[in-house]
Amino acid sequence: MDSSSVIRELPMALFKSILPFAIVLLIDKPSTIAVRISNRDGCEYNEELISTFQDREIKWASSVAAALEIPIKIVDLSSDIENLPVEVGQFLSKESH
């Protein structure tokens, strides 16, 4: 999102230049994200904008993964995250070989 609150994707060329071997995308409830942004930046975003942004981010990350032929793992932080470090670590370890 740019300074005018316009949602913009990072260019595909950027991803091609860094050659990631996998994508891990973190998502959460828009209300939780709004609170975190407010606490971090002092900015207020409505939940509808955050939800739209997150939906577009999921689609774009999936498109990037498909174009680069790499795996993607979407992690929902609003669910049980107790095993998250192990789960993501296993995913990345498996995909890096």
N, C-alpha and C positions, 0 to 999 in steps of 0.2 A: 504494500500500500504506500503510495507516495504522500507527500506533505499535504496534498489536496484531498486526501481520503479516497483517491481513485485506485482501484485494485489493478495492479500490473504484475504480470508474470516476469520472472527472471528469464532472460533469453535462453533458448535451447543451446545456442553456441557456448554459453557459459558452462553448462553441464557437460557438453562434449569436450570442452577444453580441460576440465578437471578430472574427467574419466572416473566417476564414482563406480564402485563395484556393487553398491546397493543403496537403497533409499529407506530411511526410517523417518516416518512422518508422525509427529505427535499431534493429537487432536484432544479437545476437551469441550466441556459444556460452554457455550457462549457466555453465560453469566459468570462463570469462573474466570474465563479469559478477560472479560471486561474488568473484573476486580483486579486482576494481576496487572493489566495495563495501567489502570488508574493508580495503583500503588507504586508501580515502577516509574511511570512517566508523568503522572498527574493529568493524563488526558482521559476524557470520557468518550467512549464509543458505545452506540446502542447495540443491543444484542442482535438485532436483525442484520446490521452491517457486518458484525463479527461472524455470524452464521453464514452469510453470503460469501464472505472472504474465505472462511474455512472450507466451504463446499467447493469453491473454485480452486483452492489450494490442493484439495484431494484430487480433483480432476486433472490439474496440471501436473502434479507429482506422478500420477498414474500414467499420463501421456509421456512424460520424460522417461519413466522407467520402461515403458513399451518401446519408445524410440531408441533407447540405448541398450535395450534387451538385457536389463538388469532387474533383479527382484526388488519388490517394495514391501515394506511392513508398515501398516498403519496401526499405531498404538493409541488406544483411547485411555487417556489419563483419568477419566471419570470412573473407570471400572477399577477392579482390584489391581493395584500396582505393586503389591508386596513382592511379587516375583519378577517385576519388570526388568531390573538389571540383568538377571540371569537369562530371562527369555530373549531380550535384545542381544545380549552377549552371545548366546547360542546361535541366533539368527545370523549375526555378522560373522561369527567364526565359521559357520557352515558355508556362507556365501563367499568368503574370501579365499576359499580353496579352489 
